[in-house]
């Protein structure tokens, strides 16, 4: 199982011809591309389920909600899928986007709710050593570098936290995400599913630690 070149070509063509008339005319090609991408996403879900507990796999709709966007193009020129872990004890989620020139996977905690974000920040404030160990781990760095990505950060310390804290760079984050980009050649390769699965496996220490943080208080006592 692998992504077909024709699927990639459809996405390239859609990017150039992002309008309803073109899409309607090429609906059969969309259906073929969608089914191919869906098969790849399902194969990745099967691989994930061998070493993690996945509650839900969801392929994103290609139709854009343009009501509140300056970009009025009606379609997303990519296919994407999210994978949610099982239950309150297993936190974190996986994500994969396939888009010519801009394919990537991600995993972690995109927009934690207020209580979860506060709990993570309190852990960082008290002792960030275990979190830093994740970032220093060779396997993590091989796939994701030596950082967490956050697409939204505070300009200063969160309210109630010391702006001079030695780990202020972590405290300012509004989310904790690991991302990895793929070239088009990698996405179209026969071992792309293997590459994705290996990267997702590298997230497990990160997920395990944050799951432990979010299910305990600062004394390490279980909250569930």
N, C-alpha and C positions, 0 to 999 in steps of 0.2 A: 504494500500500500504506500503510495506517495502522491504528492501534489503534481497534477499534470501541467505541462507547459500551456495547454489551452486555457486552463483556469487562470493562470497568470496573465495570459494575453487578454482574456475577457476583462480583467480588472484594469489593465492598461487602457484598453479601449473605452471602458466606462469612465475612467478619469478624464479622458479627452472629450467624451460625448455624454456628459452628465446631464441628461434631460429626459423627460418622460417619453417623448416620441421615439428617440433612439432606443431606450430601454424596452419599450413595448415591441419594437421591431425585432429586437434581439433577445426576447424572452426565452426562447428555447436554449440559447447559449448560456443564459444566466442559470437556467435550471440545471444544466449539465455541470456548470462550474460550482454551483451551490452544493450539489450532491457529492462532487469530488471533495470539496472542502469539508463537508459534513463527515464524510467517511474518514478523512484524516483526523478530524477532531475526535471522532468516536474511537479510533484506534489509539489515540493518545490517552483517552479516558480509560480504556482497557489497561494500558500500561501503568497509568497512575494507580489504578485500583489494585495492582499487584503489590504495591508498597505503601499505599495510603488508603484512607477511607473517604471516598468521595460521595457526598450527599446529592449533588446536582451538577449536571453538565448542561450548559446553555449556550446555544449558538445565537449570536446577536443578529437582529434583523438588519437587512441592508438599507431599509428605508430610514431616512433622516427626519428628525423632528425639527423643522425649520421655523417654528413659531417664534422662538426667542433668539434666533441666530442671525447674524449679519450675512452668513453664508447661506444662500437659498438653494444651493444644489440639492436635488431631491434624494440622492443616493450616496451611500458610503462606498468608496472605491476600495474596499477591503472586506475580508471575512474575518470574524473574530469569535472567540469562544471563551467562556469562563467556567471554572471548575471550583465548586464550593466544597470544603471539607465537612465532615460529619459531626454534628452535635456541638454542645457548648464546650466540651473539653478540647476539641480539635479546632483551633482557630487558624485563620489565614485562608487565602484563596489563590488560585492559579489563573493566569490569563495568557492567551496567545492571539496575536493579530498577524494576518497574512496580507501584506500590501507590497506591491512591487517597489523596491527601493527603501521601504520603511517597515519591514517586518520585525517584530520583537516579541519576546515573552516577558512576563512579569509575575511576581508573586509577593504576597505580604499583606499589608494592611493599608488599603487605599485611603479611606476616610473613616478612621475609627470614631465611634460615637463619643460624646463628651466624657462619659465615665471611663471608657476604655483608654482614651487618650490621656486623661488625668492619671490613671493608674500606671501607664507606661512611663509618663514623665516623673512620677514619684519614685519609680524604680530607678530611673536614670539619676535622679537627684540623690538618692540614697547610695547607690552603688551600680555604676554602669560597666563594671569589669566583665561580667558575663556577656553583655551585649557587644562589647569591644572584641571579645574573644571570637565571636562569630565573624566580625569584619576582618579579623586577622587570620582566620582559618584558610589554609591553602586551597582547599576544594572550593570554598565560597569565592575566594578571589579569582580562581581560574575562570569561573563563570560570570561573576558579577562585579569584579573589581574589589575595592576596599571601602565601599560606602553603601549606605542606604540612599535611594532616591526619594525625593519628596517634591511633588509638583506644586506644593504650596507650603510656604514657611513664614513664620512671624519675623518681623524686622528686629524685634528685641525679645527679651525673655517673656515667657507666659506670665500672666498675672499670678503673683504669689511665689515666683521663683526668682532666684538670685541671677541677675544678668552677668555677674562675674563668675558664675559656676564654671568649673573647668570643662564641663561637657555641654556648654550652652549650644553648640552646633547641633547636638541631638535633641535638646530640650525645645528648640525652636521649630522642629519639624511638626507638621500637621498629619503626617502619614509616614509609613515606613515600608518602602517598596524596593525590591531588587529587580533590575531589568537587564535584559541581554538582547542585543540586536543581531539580526541574521542577514547575510547577503542573499541576493536572489539565487545565486548558485547553491548556497546551503539549503535554502527552502526547497529547491527543486531536486535536491540530491536524494538518492535512495535511502540514506540513513538519517534523514531529517527527523523522523519520529524518534529515533534513538537519541539524537542530539537534544531534542526537547526534553525527553524523559530524563536524561542524565542531568540536565540543568535543573529540572524540577526536584530531582533527588537531592541536589546540593542545597536546596532550600530547607530541608527537614530540620537541621539543628536550629535554624532561625525560627521556624514555625514552632518547634518543640519548646524553645525557651519562652517565646512570647505567649504561647498557650499556657505555660506554667505561670507566667506573670499575671495573665488576665483571669486566671481561675484561683488565685490566692491573694491574701492580703500581704502587707509589708512584713509580717512576721512569718510568712510562708504557710499560713493556715488556709485550708481549702475553703472556697466560697461556694462550692457546688456539692 
